[in-house]
Amino acid sequence: MFELLRKNNVVAGVLTIIRIYLGYMWFTAGLGKVTGGFDATGFLQGAVANPVAGPDGVVYGWYVDFLQAFAIPNADLFNILVPWGEVLVGLGLMLGCFTTAAAFFGMVMNFSFLLAGTVSHNPTDILIGTVILVAGANAGKFGADRYVLPYLRTVVARRREQKEVKETVEV
């Protein structure tokens, strides 16, 4: 199954459609927040006031503590990170550029929303993101990753060679 996801051209085509769809959803959600104004304070305070609870009490106490100690005092930072993060995840997925990184950071945001008690479409987004992550570079094969990743590999290899030569000369 992994081989099919990672190497098959037909699967790469299907993944292209899926990642463009998911990217569009992220991009439009973020763009609406960037252009329409966004304040995470109410959401964060609501997540603290009404944490995810089970029969034995609060399920993610550590997350509530994180929200109280870090997120709420730094809400201005989150007011920038969330909308721009959504826009960048969307662009990465739509363009197929740094596809696996975009899927990963999208999933981080999805899990953050879930931990705060917001289900919405997050589970399906996580499922799609997982498929994209497992597919690796094949998910961006018909996108900018086709050109960006080989270029980056070349640059890294060249720098590694230069470093090895420099170390050899110094010895």
Phi and psi in radians as a Rosetta constraint file:
Dihedral C 1 N 2 CA 2 C 2 CIRCULARHARMONIC -1.096 0.35
Dihedral N 2 CA 2 C 2 N 3 CIRCULARHARMONIC -0.720 0.35
Dihedral C 2 N 3 CA 3 C 3 CIRCULARHARMONIC -1.032 0.35
Dihedral N 3 CA 3 C 3 N 4 CIRCULARHARMONIC -0.770 0.35
Dihedral C 3 N 4 CA 4 C 4 CIRCULARHARMONIC -1.078 0.35
Dihedral N 4 CA 4 C 4 N 5 CIRCULARHARMONIC -0.823 0.35
Dihedral C 4 N 5 CA 5 C 5 CIRCULARHARMONIC -1.136 0.35
Dihedral N 5 CA 5 C 5 N 6 CIRCULARHARMONIC -0.606 0.35
Dihedral C 5 N 6 CA 6 C 6 CIRCULARHARMONIC -1.557 0.35
Dihedral N 6 CA 6 C 6 N 7 CIRCULARHARMONIC -0.317 0.35
Dihedral C 6 N 7 CA 7 C 7 CIRCULARHARMONIC -2.241 0.35
Dihedral N 7 CA 7 C 7 N 8 CIRCULARHARMONIC -0.345 0.35
Dihedral C 7 N 8 CA 8 C 8 CIRCULARHARMONIC -1.360 0.35
Dihedral N 8 CA 8 C 8 N 9 CIRCULARHARMONIC 2.289 0.35
Dihedral C 8 N 9 CA 9 C 9 CIRCULARHARMONIC -1.207 0.35
Dihedral N 9 CA 9 C 9 N 10 CIRCULARHARMONIC -0.621 0.35
Dihedral C 9 N 10 CA 10 C 10 CIRCULARHARMONIC -1.141 0.35
Dihedral N 10 CA 10 C 10 N 11 CIRCULARHARMONIC -0.765 0.35
Dihedral C 10 N 11 CA 11 C 11 CIRCULARHARMONIC -1.087 0.35
Dihedral N 11 CA 11 C 11 N 12 CIRCULARHARMONIC -0.669 0.35
Dihedral C 11 N 12 CA 12 C 12 CIRCULARHARMONIC -1.049 0.35
Dihedral N 12 CA 12 C 12 N 13 CIRCULARHARMONIC -0.680 0.35
Dihedral C 12 N 13 CA 13 C 13 CIRCULARHARMONIC -1.151 0.35
Dihedral N 13 CA 13 C 13 N 14 CIRCULARHARMONIC -0.752 0.35
Dihedral C 13 N 14 CA 14 C 14 CIRCULARHARMONIC -1.137 0.35
Dihedral N 14 CA 14 C 14 N 15 CIRCULARHARMONIC -0.731 0.35
Dihedral C 14 N 15 CA 15 C 15 CIRCULARHARMONIC -1.090 0.35
Dihedral N 15 CA 15 C 15 N 16 CIRCULARHARMONIC -0.583 0.35
Dihedral C 15 N 16 CA 16 C 16 CIRCULARHARMONIC -1.072 0.35
Dihedral N 16 CA 16 C 16 N 17 CIRCULARHARMONIC -0.802 0.35
Dihedral C 16 N 17 CA 17 C 17 CIRCULARHARMONIC -1.100 0.35
Dihedral N 17 CA 17 C 17 N 18 CIRCULARHARMONIC -0.781 0.35
Dihedral C 17 N 18 CA 18 C 18 CIRCULARHARMONIC -1.123 0.35
Dihedral N 18 CA 18 C 18 N 19 CIRCULARHARMONIC -0.800 0.35
Dihedral C 18 N 19 CA 19 C 19 CIRCULARHARMONIC -1.218 0.35
Dihedral N 19 CA 19 C 19 N 20 CIRCULARHARMONIC -0.581 0.35
Dihedral C 19 N 20 CA 20 C 20 CIRCULARHARMONIC -1.148 0.35
Dihedral N 20 CA 20 C 20 N 21 CIRCULARHARMONIC -0.731 0.35
Dihedral C 20 N 21 CA 21 C 21 CIRCULARHARMONIC -1.059 0.35
Dihedral N 21 CA 21 C 21 N 22 CIRCULARHARMONIC -0.903 0.35
Dihedral C 21 N 22 CA 22 C 22 CIRCULARHARMONIC -1.089 0.35
Dihedral N 22 CA 22 C 22 N 23 CIRCULARHARMONIC -0.716 0.35
Dihedral C 22 N 23 CA 23 C 23 CIRCULARHARMONIC -1.075 0.35
Dihedral N 23 CA 23 C 23 N 24 CIRCULARHARMONIC -0.720 0.35
Dihedral C 23 N 24 CA 24 C 24 CIRCULARHARMONIC -1.068 0.35
Dihedral N 24 CA 24 C 24 N 25 CIRCULARHARMONIC -0.722 0.35
Dihedral C 24 N 25 CA 25 C 25 CIRCULARHARMONIC -1.102 0.35
Dihedral N 25 CA 25 C 25 N 26 CIRCULARHARMONIC -0.781 0.35
Dihedral C 25 N 26 CA 26 C 26 CIRCULARHARMONIC -1.120 0.35
Dihedral N 26 CA 26 C 26 N 27 CIRCULARHARMONIC -0.814 0.35
Dihedral C 26 N 27 CA 27 C 27 CIRCULARHARMONIC -1.065 0.35
Dihedral N 27 CA 27 C 27 N 28 CIRCULARHARMONIC -0.840 0.35
Dihedral C 27 N 28 CA 28 C 28 CIRCULARHARMONIC -1.174 0.35
Dihedral N 28 CA 28 C 28 N 29 CIRCULARHARMONIC -0.629 0.35
Dihedral C 28 N 29 CA 29 C 29 CIRCULARHARMONIC -1.114 0.35
Dihedral N 29 CA 29 C 29 N 30 CIRCULARHARMONIC -0.774 0.35
Dihedral C 29 N 30 CA 30 C 30 CIRCULARHARMONIC -1.210 0.35
Dihedral N 30 CA 30 C 30 N 31 CIRCULARHARMONIC -0.739 0.35
Dihedral C 30 N 31 CA 31 C 31 CIRCULARHARMONIC -1.089 0.35
Dihedral N 31 CA 31 C 31 N 32 CIRCULARHARMONIC -0.672 0.35
Dihedral C 31 N 32 CA 32 C 32 CIRCULARHARMONIC -1.060 0.35
Dihedral N 32 CA 32 C 32 N 33 CIRCULARHARMONIC -0.653 0.35
Dihedral C 32 N 33 CA 33 C 33 CIRCULARHARMONIC -1.290 0.35
Dihedral N 33 CA 33 C 33 N 34 CIRCULARHARMONIC -0.680 0.35
Dihedral C 33 N 34 CA 34 C 34 CIRCULARHARMONIC -1.158 0.35
Dihedral N 34 CA 34 C 34 N 35 CIRCULARHARMONIC -0.787 0.35
Dihedral C 34 N 35 CA 35 C 35 CIRCULARHARMONIC -1.491 0.35
Dihedral N 35 CA 35 C 35 N 36 CIRCULARHARMONIC -0.456 0.35
Dihedral C 35 N 36 CA 36 C 36 CIRCULARHARMONIC -1.726 0.35
Dihedral N 36 CA 36 C 36 N 37 CIRCULARHARMONIC 0.018 0.35
Dihedral C 36 N 37 CA 37 C 37 CIRCULARHARMONIC 1.458 0.35
Dihedral N 37 CA 37 C 37 N 38 CIRCULARHARMONIC 2.489 0.35
Dihedral C 37 N 38 CA 38 C 38 CIRCULARHARMONIC -2.588 0.35
Dihedral N 38 CA 38 C 38 N 39 CIRCULARHARMONIC 2.322 0.35
Dihedral C 38 N 39 CA 39 C 39 CIRCULARHARMONIC -2.359 0.35
Dihedral N 39 CA 39 C 39 N 40 CIRCULARHARMONIC 1.966 0.35
Dihedral C 39 N 40 CA 40 C 40 CIRCULARHARMONIC -1.388 0.35
Dihedral N 40 CA 40 C 40 N 41 CIRCULARHARMONIC -0.152 0.35
Dihedral C 40 N 41 CA 41 C 41 CIRCULARHARMONIC -0.971 0.35
Dihedral N 41 CA 41 C 41 N 42 CIRCULARHARMONIC -0.854 0.35
Dihedral C 41 N 42 CA 42 C 42 CIRCULARHARMONIC -1.080 0.35
Dihedral N 42 CA 42 C 42 N 43 CIRCULARHARMONIC -0.752 0.35
Dihedral C 42 N 43 CA 43 C 43 CIRCULARHARMONIC -1.085 0.35
Dihedral N 43 CA 43 C 43 N 44 CIRCULARHARMONIC -0.808 0.35
Dihedral C 43 N 44 CA 44 C 44 CIRCULARHARMONIC -1.110 0.35
Dihedral N 44 CA 44 C 44 N 45 CIRCULARHARMONIC -0.770 0.35
Dihedral C 44 N 45 CA 45 C 45 CIRCULARHARMONIC -1.138 0.35
Dihedral N 45 CA 45 C 45 N 46 CIRCULARHARMONIC -0.642 0.35
Dihedral C 45 N 46 CA 46 C 46 CIRCULARHARMONIC -1.147 0.35
Dihedral N 46 CA 46 C 46 N 47 CIRCULARHARMONIC -0.659 0.35
Dihedral C 46 N 47 CA 47 C 47 CIRCULARHARMONIC -1.167 0.35
Dihedral N 47 CA 47 C 47 N 48 CIRCULARHARMONIC -0.572 0.35
Dihedral C 47 N 48 CA 48 C 48 CIRCULARHARMONIC -1.324 0.35
Dihedral N 48 CA 48 C 48 N 49 CIRCULARHARMONIC -0.729 0.35
Dihedral C 48 N 49 CA 49 C 49 CIRCULARHARMONIC -1.220 0.35
Dihedral N 49 CA 49 C 49 N 50 CIRCULARHARMONIC -0.558 0.35
Dihedral C 49 N 50 CA 50 C 50 CIRCULARHARMONIC -2.238 0.35
Dihedral N 50 CA 50 C 50 N 51 CIRCULARHARMONIC 1.190 0.35
Dihedral C 50 N 51 CA 51 C 51 CIRCULARHARMONIC -1.214 0.35
Dihedral N 51 CA 51 C 51 N 52 CIRCULARHARMONIC 2.831 0.35
Dihedral C 51 N 52 CA 52 C 52 CIRCULARHARMONIC -1.100 0.35
Dihedral N 52 CA 52 C 52 N 53 CIRCULARHARMONIC 2.161 0.35
Dihedral C 52 N 53 CA 53 C 53 CIRCULARHARMONIC -2.211 0.35
Dihedral N 53 CA 53 C 53 N 54 CIRCULARHARMONIC 2.573 0.35
Dihedral C 53 N 54 CA 54 C 54 CIRCULARHARMONIC -2.098 0.35
Dihedral N 54 CA 54 C 54 N 55 CIRCULARHARMONIC -2.975 0.35
Dihedral C 54 N 55 CA 55 C 55 CIRCULARHARMONIC -1.090 0.35
Dihedral N 55 CA 55 C 55 N 56 CIRCULARHARMONIC -0.390 0.35
Dihedral C 55 N 56 CA 56 C 56 CIRCULARHARMONIC -1.787 0.35
Dihedral N 56 CA 56 C 56 N 57 CIRCULARHARMONIC 0.219 0.35
Dihedral C 56 N 57 CA 57 C 57 CIRCULARHARMONIC 1.943 0.35
Dihedral N 57 CA 57 C 57 N 58 CIRCULARHARMONIC -2.728 0.35
Dihedral C 57 N 58 CA 58 C 58 CIRCULARHARMONIC -1.115 0.35
Dihedral N 58 CA 58 C 58 N 59 CIRCULARHARMONIC 2.270 0.35
Dihedral C 58 N 59 CA 59 C 59 CIRCULARHARMONIC -1.444 0.35
Dihedral N 59 CA 59 C 59 N 60 CIRCULARHARMONIC -0.756 0.35
Dihedral C 59 N 60 CA 60 C 60 CIRCULARHARMONIC -2.011 0.35
Dihedral N 60 CA 60 C 60 N 61 CIRCULARHARMONIC 1.109 0.35
Dihedral C 60 N 61 CA 61 C 61 CIRCULARHARMONIC -1.029 0.35
Dihedral N 61 CA 61 C 61 N 62 CIRCULARHARMONIC -0.645 0.35
Dihedral C 61 N 62 CA 62 C 62 CIRCULARHARMONIC -1.087 0.35
Dihedral N 62 CA 62 C 62 N 63 CIRCULARHARMONIC -0.597 0.35
Dihedral C 62 N 63 CA 63 C 63 CIRCULARHARMONIC -1.282 0.35
Dihedral N 63 CA 63 C 63 N 64 CIRCULARHARMONIC -0.684 0.35
Dihedral C 63 N 64 CA 64 C 64 CIRCULARHARMONIC -1.069 0.35
Dihedral N 64 CA 64 C 64 N 65 CIRCULARHARMONIC -0.740 0.35
Dihedral C 64 N 65 CA 65 C 65 CIRCULARHARMONIC -1.062 0.35
Dihedral N 65 CA 65 C 65 N 66 CIRCULARHARMONIC -0.733 0.35
Dihedral C 65 N 66 CA 66 C 66 CIRCULARHARMONIC -1.071 0.35
Dihedral N 66 CA 66 C 66 N 67 CIRCULARHARMONIC -0.775 0.35
Dihedral C 66 N 67 CA 67 C 67 CIRCULARHARMONIC -1.085 0.35
Dihedral N 67 CA 67 C 67 N 68 CIRCULARHARMONIC -0.769 0.35
Dihedral C 67 N 68 CA 68 C 68 CIRCULARHARMONIC -1.186 0.35
Dihedral N 68 CA 68 C 68 N 69 CIRCULARHARMONIC -0.773 0.35
Dihedral C 68 N 69 CA 69 C 69 CIRCULARHARMONIC -1.439 0.35
Dihedral N 69 CA 69 C 69 N 70 CIRCULARHARMONIC -0.522 0.35
Dihedral C 69 N 70 CA 70 C 70 CIRCULARHARMONIC -2.129 0.35
Dihedral N 70 CA 70 C 70 N 71 CIRCULARHARMONIC -0.897 0.35
Dihedral C 70 N 71 CA 71 C 71 CIRCULARHARMONIC -1.173 0.35
Dihedral N 71 CA 71 C 71 N 72 CIRCULARHARMONIC -0.875 0.35
Dihedral C 71 N 72 CA 72 C 72 CIRCULARHARMONIC -1.117 0.35
Dihedral N 72 CA 72 C 72 N 73 CIRCULARHARMONIC -0.803 0.35
Dihedral C 72 N 73 CA 73 C 73 CIRCULARHARMONIC -1.102 0.35
Dihedral N 73 CA 73 C 73 N 74 CIRCULARHARMONIC -0.393 0.35
Dihedral C 73 N 74 CA 74 C 74 CIRCULARHARMONIC -1.980 0.35
Dihedral N 74 CA 74 C 74 N 75 CIRCULARHARMONIC 0.607 0.35
Dihedral C 74 N 75 CA 75 C 75 CIRCULARHARMONIC -1.008 0.35
Dihedral N 75 CA 75 C 75 N 76 CIRCULARHARMONIC -0.587 0.35
Dihedral C 75 N 76 CA 76 C 76 CIRCULARHARMONIC -1.055 0.35
Dihedral N 76 CA 76 C 76 N 77 CIRCULARHARMONIC -0.665 0.35
Dihedral C 76 N 77 CA 77 C 77 CIRCULARHARMONIC -1.137 0.35
Dihedral N 77 CA 77 C 77 N 78 CIRCULARHARMONIC -0.771 0.35
Dihedral C 77 N 78 CA 78 C 78 CIRCULARHARMONIC -1.180 0.35
Dihedral N 78 CA 78 C 78 N 79 CIRCULARHARMONIC -0.488 0.35
Dihedral C 78 N 79 CA 79 C 79 CIRCULARHARMONIC -1.150 0.35
Dihedral N 79 CA 79 C 79 N 80 CIRCULARHARMONIC -0.355 0.35
Dihedral C 79 N 80 CA 80 C 80 CIRCULARHARMONIC -1.673 0.35
Dihedral N 80 CA 80 C 80 N 81 CIRCULARHARMONIC -0.821 0.35
Dihedral C 80 N 81 CA 81 C 81 CIRCULARHARMONIC -1.092 0.35
Dihedral N 81 CA 81 C 81 N 82 CIRCULARHARMONIC -0.755 0.35
Dihedral C 81 N 82 CA 82 C 82 CIRCULARHARMONIC -1.141 0.35
Dihedral N 82 CA 82 C 82 N 83 CIRCULARHARMONIC -0.992 0.35
Dihedral C 82 N 83 CA 83 C 83 CIRCULARHARMONIC -1.127 0.35
Dihedral N 83 CA 83 C 83 N 84 CIRCULARHARMONIC -0.740 0.35
Dihedral C 83 N 84 CA 84 C 84 CIRCULARHARMONIC -1.251 0.35
Dihedral N 84 CA 84 C 84 N 85 CIRCULARHARMONIC -0.571 0.35
Dihedral C 84 N 85 CA 85 C 85 CIRCULARHARMONIC -1.080 0.35
Dihedral N 85 CA 85 C 85 N 86 CIRCULARHARMONIC -0.761 0.35
Dihedral C 85 N 86 CA 86 C 86 CIRCULARHARMONIC -1.113 0.35
Dihedral N 86 CA 86 C 86 N 87 CIRCULARHARMONIC -0.749 0.35
Dihedral C 86 N 87 CA 87 C 87 CIRCULARHARMONIC -1.083 0.35
Dihedral N 87 CA 87 C 87 N 88 CIRCULARHARMONIC -0.815 0.35
Dihedral C 87 N 88 CA 88 C 88 CIRCULARHARMONIC -1.188 0.35
Dihedral N 88 CA 88 C 88 N 89 CIRCULARHARMONIC -0.680 0.35
Dihedral C 88 N 89 CA 89 C 89 CIRCULARHARMONIC -1.063 0.35
Dihedral N 89 CA 89 C 89 N 90 CIRCULARHARMONIC -0.778 0.35
Dihedral C 89 N 90 CA 90 C 90 CIRCULARHARMONIC -1.063 0.35
Dihedral N 90 CA 90 C 90 N 91 CIRCULARHARMONIC -0.803 0.35
Dihedral C 90 N 91 CA 91 C 91 CIRCULARHARMONIC -1.102 0.35
Dihedral N 91 CA 91 C 91 N 92 CIRCULARHARMONIC -0.779 0.35
Dihedral C 91 N 92 CA 92 C 92 CIRCULARHARMONIC -1.022 0.35
Dihedral N 92 CA 92 C 92 N 93 CIRCULARHARMONIC -0.750 0.35
Dihedral C 92 N 93 CA 93 C 93 CIRCULARHARMONIC -1.261 0.35
Dihedral N 93 CA 93 C 93 N 94 CIRCULARHARMONIC -0.759 0.35
Dihedral C 93 N 94 CA 94 C 94 CIRCULARHARMONIC -1.130 0.35
Dihedral N 94 CA 94 C 94 N 95 CIRCULARHARMONIC -0.724 0.35
Dihedral C 94 N 95 CA 95 C 95 CIRCULARHARMONIC -1.465 0.35
Dihedral N 95 CA 95 C 95 N 96 CIRCULARHARMONIC -0.243 0.35
Dihedral C 95 N 96 CA 96 C 96 CIRCULARHARMONIC 1.192 0.35
Dihedral N 96 CA 96 C 96 N 97 CIRCULARHARMONIC 0.640 0.35
Dihedral C 96 N 97 CA 97 C 97 CIRCULARHARMONIC -2.023 0.35
Dihedral N 97 CA 97 C 97 N 98 CIRCULARHARMONIC 2.115 0.35
Dihedral C 97 N 98 CA 98 C 98 CIRCULARHARMONIC 0.944 0.35
Dihedral N 98 CA 98 C 98 N 99 CIRCULARHARMONIC 0.818 0.35
Dihedral C 98 N 99 CA 99 C 99 CIRCULARHARMONIC -1.001 0.35
Dihedral N 99 CA 99 C 99 N 100 CIRCULARHARMONIC -0.839 0.35
Dihedral C 99 N 100 CA 100 C 100 CIRCULARHARMONIC -1.183 0.35
Dihedral N 100 CA 100 C 100 N 101 CIRCULARHARMONIC -0.626 0.35
Dihedral C 100 N 101 CA 101 C 101 CIRCULARHARMONIC -1.136 0.35
Dihedral N 101 CA 101 C 101 N 102 CIRCULARHARMONIC -0.757 0.35
Dihedral C 101 N 102 CA 102 C 102 CIRCULARHARMONIC -1.082 0.35
Dihedral N 102 CA 102 C 102 N 103 CIRCULARHARMONIC -0.762 0.35
Dihedral C 102 N 103 CA 103 C 103 CIRCULARHARMONIC -1.098 0.35
Dihedral N 103 CA 103 C 103 N 104 CIRCULARHARMONIC -0.735 0.35
Dihedral C 103 N 104 CA 104 C 104 CIRCULARHARMONIC -1.059 0.35
Dihedral N 104 CA 104 C 104 N 105 CIRCULARHARMONIC -0.876 0.35
Dihedral C 104 N 105 CA 105 C 105 CIRCULARHARMONIC -1.216 0.35
Dihedral N 105 CA 105 C 105 N 106 CIRCULARHARMONIC -0.522 0.35
Dihedral C 105 N 106 CA 106 C 106 CIRCULARHARMONIC -1.101 0.35
Dihedral N 106 CA 106 C 106 N 107 CIRCULARHARMONIC -0.736 0.35
Dihedral C 106 N 107 CA 107 C 107 CIRCULARHARMONIC -1.160 0.35
Dihedral N 107 CA 107 C 107 N 108 CIRCULARHARMONIC -0.627 0.35
Dihedral C 107 N 108 CA 108 C 108 CIRCULARHARMONIC -1.047 0.35
Dihedral N 108 CA 108 C 108 N 109 CIRCULARHARMONIC -0.770 0.35
Dihedral C 108 N 109 CA 109 C 109 CIRCULARHARMONIC -1.167 0.35
Dihedral N 109 CA 109 C 109 N 110 CIRCULARHARMONIC -0.717 0.35
Dihedral C 109 N 110 CA 110 C 110 CIRCULARHARMONIC -1.015 0.35
Dihedral N 110 CA 110 C 110 N 111 CIRCULARHARMONIC -0.805 0.35
Dihedral C 110 N 111 CA 111 C 111 CIRCULARHARMONIC -1.143 0.35
Dihedral N 111 CA 111 C 111 N 112 CIRCULARHARMONIC -0.617 0.35
Dihedral C 111 N 112 CA 112 C 112 CIRCULARHARMONIC -1.083 0.35
Dihedral N 112 CA 112 C 112 N 113 CIRCULARHARMONIC -0.740 0.35
Dihedral C 112 N 113 CA 113 C 113 CIRCULARHARMONIC -1.150 0.35
Dihedral N 113 CA 113 C 113 N 114 CIRCULARHARMONIC -0.714 0.35
Dihedral C 113 N 114 CA 114 C 114 CIRCULARHARMONIC -1.097 0.35
Dihedral N 114 CA 114 C 114 N 115 CIRCULARHARMONIC -0.778 0.35
Dihedral C 114 N 115 CA 115 C 115 CIRCULARHARMONIC -1.098 0.35
Dihedral N 115 CA 115 C 115 N 116 CIRCULARHARMONIC -0.474 0.35
Dihedral C 115 N 116 CA 116 C 116 CIRCULARHARMONIC -1.457 0.35
Dihedral N 116 CA 116 C 116 N 117 CIRCULARHARMONIC -0.076 0.35
Dihedral C 116 N 117 CA 117 C 117 CIRCULARHARMONIC 1.739 0.35
Dihedral N 117 CA 117 C 117 N 118 CIRCULARHARMONIC 0.148 0.35
Dihedral C 117 N 118 CA 118 C 118 CIRCULARHARMONIC -1.758 0.35
Dihedral N 118 CA 118 C 118 N 119 CIRCULARHARMONIC 1.967 0.35
Dihedral C 118 N 119 CA 119 C 119 CIRCULARHARMONIC -1.491 0.35
Dihedral N 119 CA 119 C 119 N 120 CIRCULARHARMONIC -1.083 0.35
Dihedral C 119 N 120 CA 120 C 120 CIRCULARHARMONIC 0.785 0.35
Dihedral N 120 CA 120 C 120 N 121 CIRCULARHARMONIC -2.327 0.35
Dihedral C 120 N 121 CA 121 C 121 CIRCULARHARMONIC -1.690 0.35
Dihedral N 121 CA 121 C 121 N 122 CIRCULARHARMONIC 0.177 0.35
Dihedral C 121 N 122 CA 122 C 122 CIRCULARHARMONIC -1.002 0.35
Dihedral N 122 CA 122 C 122 N 123 CIRCULARHARMONIC -0.759 0.35
Dihedral C 122 N 123 CA 123 C 123 CIRCULARHARMONIC -1.051 0.35
Dihedral N 123 CA 123 C 123 N 124 CIRCULARHARMONIC -0.725 0.35
Dihedral C 123 N 124 CA 124 C 124 CIRCULARHARMONIC -1.212 0.35
Dihedral N 124 CA 124 C 124 N 125 CIRCULARHARMONIC -0.630 0.35
Dihedral C 124 N 125 CA 125 C 125 CIRCULARHARMONIC -1.119 0.35
Dihedral N 125 CA 125 C 125 N 126 CIRCULARHARMONIC -0.671 0.35
Dihedral C 125 N 126 CA 126 C 126 CIRCULARHARMONIC -1.154 0.35
Dihedral N 126 CA 126 C 126 N 127 CIRCULARHARMONIC -0.713 0.35
Dihedral C 126 N 127 CA 127 C 127 CIRCULARHARMONIC -1.071 0.35
Dihedral N 127 CA 127 C 127 N 128 CIRCULARHARMONIC -0.835 0.35
Dihedral C 127 N 128 CA 128 C 128 CIRCULARHARMONIC -1.105 0.35
Dihedral N 128 CA 128 C 128 N 129 CIRCULARHARMONIC -0.764 0.35
Dihedral C 128 N 129 CA 129 C 129 CIRCULARHARMONIC -1.055 0.35
Dihedral N 129 CA 129 C 129 N 130 CIRCULARHARMONIC -0.668 0.35
Dihedral C 129 N 130 CA 130 C 130 CIRCULARHARMONIC -1.115 0.35
Dihedral N 130 CA 130 C 130 N 131 CIRCULARHARMONIC -0.749 0.35
Dihedral C 130 N 131 CA 131 C 131 CIRCULARHARMONIC -1.074 0.35
Dihedral N 131 CA 131 C 131 N 132 CIRCULARHARMONIC -0.753 0.35
Dihedral C 131 N 132 CA 132 C 132 CIRCULARHARMONIC -1.115 0.35
Dihedral N 132 CA 132 C 132 N 133 CIRCULARHARMONIC -0.748 0.35
Dihedral C 132 N 133 CA 133 C 133 CIRCULARHARMONIC -1.081 0.35
Dihedral N 133 CA 133 C 133 N 134 CIRCULARHARMONIC -0.786 0.35
Dihedral C 133 N 134 CA 134 C 134 CIRCULARHARMONIC -1.130 0.35
Dihedral N 134 CA 134 C 134 N 135 CIRCULARHARMONIC -0.639 0.35
Dihedral C 134 N 135 CA 135 C 135 CIRCULARHARMONIC -1.199 0.35
Dihedral N 135 CA 135 C 135 N 136 CIRCULARHARMONIC -0.392 0.35
Dihedral C 135 N 136 CA 136 C 136 CIRCULARHARMONIC 1.078 0.35
Dihedral N 136 CA 136 C 136 N 137 CIRCULARHARMONIC -2.374 0.35
Dihedral C 136 N 137 CA 137 C 137 CIRCULARHARMONIC -1.106 0.35
Dihedral N 137 CA 137 C 137 N 138 CIRCULARHARMONIC -0.401 0.35
Dihedral C 137 N 138 CA 138 C 138 CIRCULARHARMONIC -1.114 0.35
Dihedral N 138 CA 138 C 138 N 139 CIRCULARHARMONIC -0.479 0.35
Dihedral C 138 N 139 CA 139 C 139 CIRCULARHARMONIC -1.189 0.35
Dihedral N 139 CA 139 C 139 N 140 CIRCULARHARMONIC -0.454 0.35
Dihedral C 139 N 140 CA 140 C 140 CIRCULARHARMONIC -1.889 0.35
Dihedral N 140 CA 140 C 140 N 141 CIRCULARHARMONIC 0.231 0.35
Dihedral C 140 N 141 CA 141 C 141 CIRCULARHARMONIC -1.012 0.35
Dihedral N 141 CA 141 C 141 N 142 CIRCULARHARMONIC -0.695 0.35
Dihedral C 141 N 142 CA 142 C 142 CIRCULARHARMONIC -1.768 0.35
Dihedral N 142 CA 142 C 142 N 143 CIRCULARHARMONIC 1.074 0.35
Dihedral C 142 N 143 CA 143 C 143 CIRCULARHARMONIC -2.905 0.35
Dihedral N 143 CA 143 C 143 N 144 CIRCULARHARMONIC -2.901 0.35
Dihedral C 143 N 144 CA 144 C 144 CIRCULARHARMONIC -1.145 0.35
Dihedral N 144 CA 144 C 144 N 145 CIRCULARHARMONIC -0.444 0.35
Dihedral C 144 N 145 CA 145 C 145 CIRCULARHARMONIC -1.025 0.35
Dihedral N 145 CA 145 C 145 N 146 CIRCULARHARMONIC -0.467 0.35
Dihedral C 145 N 146 CA 146 C 146 CIRCULARHARMONIC -1.017 0.35
Dihedral N 146 CA 146 C 146 N 147 CIRCULARHARMONIC -0.513 0.35
Dihedral C 146 N 147 CA 147 C 147 CIRCULARHARMONIC -1.873 0.35
Dihedral N 147 CA 147 C 147 N 148 CIRCULARHARMONIC -0.653 0.35
Dihedral C 147 N 148 CA 148 C 148 CIRCULARHARMONIC -1.203 0.35
Dihedral N 148 CA 148 C 148 N 149 CIRCULARHARMONIC -0.819 0.35
Dihedral C 148 N 149 CA 149 C 149 CIRCULARHARMONIC -1.116 0.35
Dihedral N 149 CA 149 C 149 N 150 CIRCULARHARMONIC -0.806 0.35
Dihedral C 149 N 150 CA 150 C 150 CIRCULARHARMONIC -1.083 0.35
Dihedral N 150 CA 150 C 150 N 151 CIRCULARHARMONIC -0.653 0.35
Dihedral C 150 N 151 CA 151 C 151 CIRCULARHARMONIC -1.070 0.35
Dihedral N 151 CA 151 C 151 N 152 CIRCULARHARMONIC -0.815 0.35
Dihedral C 151 N 152 CA 152 C 152 CIRCULARHARMONIC -1.104 0.35
Dihedral N 152 CA 152 C 152 N 153 CIRCULARHARMONIC -0.684 0.35
Dihedral C 152 N 153 CA 153 C 153 CIRCULARHARMONIC -1.063 0.35
Dihedral N 153 CA 153 C 153 N 154 CIRCULARHARMONIC -0.716 0.35
Dihedral C 153 N 154 CA 154 C 154 CIRCULARHARMONIC -1.120 0.35
Dihedral N 154 CA 154 C 154 N 155 CIRCULARHARMONIC -0.789 0.35
Dihedral C 154 N 155 CA 155 C 155 CIRCULARHARMONIC -1.089 0.35
Dihedral N 155 CA 155 C 155 N 156 CIRCULARHARMONIC -0.790 0.35
Dihedral C 155 N 156 CA 156 C 156 CIRCULARHARMONIC -1.122 0.35
Dihedral N 156 CA 156 C 156 N 157 CIRCULARHARMONIC -0.756 0.35
Dihedral C 156 N 157 CA 157 C 157 CIRCULARHARMONIC -1.094 0.35
Dihedral N 157 CA 157 C 157 N 158 CIRCULARHARMONIC -0.727 0.35
Dihedral C 157 N 158 CA 158 C 158 CIRCULARHARMONIC -1.098 0.35
Dihedral N 158 CA 158 C 158 N 159 CIRCULARHARMONIC -0.763 0.35
Dihedral C 158 N 159 CA 159 C 159 CIRCULARHARMONIC -1.159 0.35
Dihedral N 159 CA 159 C 159 N 160 CIRCULARHARMONIC -0.653 0.35
Dihedral C 159 N 160 CA 160 C 160 CIRCULARHARMONIC -1.114 0.35
Dihedral N 160 CA 160 C 160 N 161 CIRCULARHARMONIC -0.742 0.35
Dihedral C 160 N 161 CA 161 C 161 CIRCULARHARMONIC -1.102 0.35
Dihedral N 161 CA 161 C 161 N 162 CIRCULARHARMONIC -0.754 0.35
Dihedral C 161 N 162 CA 162 C 162 CIRCULARHARMONIC -1.085 0.35
Dihedral N 162 CA 162 C 162 N 163 CIRCULARHARMONIC -0.686 0.35
Dihedral C 162 N 163 CA 163 C 163 CIRCULARHARMONIC -1.152 0.35
Dihedral N 163 CA 163 C 163 N 164 CIRCULARHARMONIC -0.739 0.35
Dihedral C 163 N 164 CA 164 C 164 CIRCULARHARMONIC -1.115 0.35
Dihedral N 164 CA 164 C 164 N 165 CIRCULARHARMONIC -0.724 0.35
Dihedral C 164 N 165 CA 165 C 165 CIRCULARHARMONIC -1.117 0.35
Dihedral N 165 CA 165 C 165 N 166 CIRCULARHARMONIC -0.767 0.35
Dihedral C 165 N 166 CA 166 C 166 CIRCULARHARMONIC -1.077 0.35
Dihedral N 166 CA 166 C 166 N 167 CIRCULARHARMONIC -0.756 0.35
Dihedral C 166 N 167 CA 167 C 167 CIRCULARHARMONIC -1.149 0.35
Dihedral N 167 CA 167 C 167 N 168 CIRCULARHARMONIC -0.632 0.35
Dihedral C 167 N 168 CA 168 C 168 CIRCULARHARMONIC -1.180 0.35
Dihedral N 168 CA 168 C 168 N 169 CIRCULARHARMONIC -0.713 0.35
Dihedral C 168 N 169 CA 169 C 169 CIRCULARHARMONIC -1.174 0.35
Dihedral N 169 CA 169 C 169 N 170 CIRCULARHARMONIC -0.657 0.35
Dihedral C 169 N 170 CA 170 C 170 CIRCULARHARMONIC -1.220 0.35
Dihedral N 170 CA 170 C 170 N 171 CIRCULARHARMONIC -0.459 0.35
